[in-house]
Amino acid sequence: MATIIRLSRGGRKKRPFYSVVVMDERKRRDGAFIEKLGYYDPCTEPEVVKLDLERVKAWTDQGAKVSDRVASLIGKASA
């Protein structure tokens, strides 16, 4: 199974909240996921990024791809 680490949207209209999840890359954006790795809230000041970097590393070592947006969030979370 090809897996990808990407964002899953939650929240209400015009107030998005995103979960960083591992899922099968063939699933829909908000479909069933395998594991939740953290969250991202762009509506607060400053933006809140909370990630379990150890689990992200474990999944990427197993061959999971990382979306472009999540890659930038990993950079923010590790800084």
Phi, psi and omega in degrees: 000129177276123182248156179218146175259118183211180182269144173238125188277142173221189179090180182260183181300129180065011176225068185289153176217131186242140171257139175268117188229158171257129180211165173296131185292348178275349181283161176290163183306315183255022180282191182294137180243165181272313182208142175266127184254348181164197179211165180218124179241100182281351186271349179270164178238110000281166179300140181258125176233120179232115181226146172269092187294332177294317179290325176299314179298317180300318180290320179292328175294331178277358175107008179288138175277159178240131178291162182299316182294319179293324177299320177290326178291326177296321176298319178292320183289327181278345179280000000 
